[in-house]
């Protein structure tokens, strides 16, 4: 089955035609739809309607989106996009395209990426996926289903009870505030460690993630330490999940995961620091079997997972 899939983020909307197969794969990559610097739901709706107006034939539409999703597919709230509250995409799109009535499926982007990874590895066992970006999401799949309620929860695992950084959930110490892309950008350069009297010159501009990747690849030790510090906190969150669920595998994907691997590779930097923290904080008998690896679908997971879930045999 061919499905027109969208992945709605805070800065852009990815889209593709996905053939659910098997094997499930993107058969037509479509243009990325850029959003304004301060995104609004009006801008999101405008771009998706325009994309569907000129779209190639697809049997269904799948939408992976940031935000909390109700059981009936209503986006309760997506804080990064102004006005994106209480939106029911199936009804909205059917009003413009009657042929799509009953053919639109909506899922949280982290949950969609988790489902893509779970199915890629056979759809059995217990699988935990962290979706890494400006924030942190993801989900848990087990017993052939997605565990309900986890997309927001993974980003709000408490990892540092001394942190004063305020999270979007209003608490402090969440892994999202310490291991996400914002944390890496905010943390460069890291505080001096050689002497308490050493001072760091004030910054005039926060570097982009791409700039920090370039600095790390060029040998900038401060940039590398910033990635490693963030990875450490992700590893603690992963250890918490491991100690509770003993999953068969934990995967990381999303824009930050791809950037971190580009900055240092799988055996150094962010991922290596996460693995060290996981080993240190996990129950020893579980640490020995812990598997923390990059996602098979680094950035296309939400598109593929949403399409799989939109197919008639998809399962939430």
Secondary structure, 3 states (H helix, E strand, C coil): CEEEEEEECCCEEEEEEEECCCCCEEEEECCCEECCCCCEHHHHHHHHHHHHHCCCCCCEEEEEECCEECCCCEEEECCCCECCEEEEHHHHHHHHCHHHCCCEEEEEHHHHHHHHHHHHCCCCCEEEEEEECCCEEEEEEECCEECCCHHHHHHHCECCCCCCCECCCCCECEHHHHHCHHHHHHCCCCCCCCCCCCCCCCCCCCCCHHHHHHHHHCCCHHHHHHHHHHHHHHHHHHHHHHHHHCCCEEEEECHHHHHHHHHHCCCCHHHHHHHHHHHHHCCHHHHCCCCEEECCCCCCHHHHHHHHHHCCCCCC
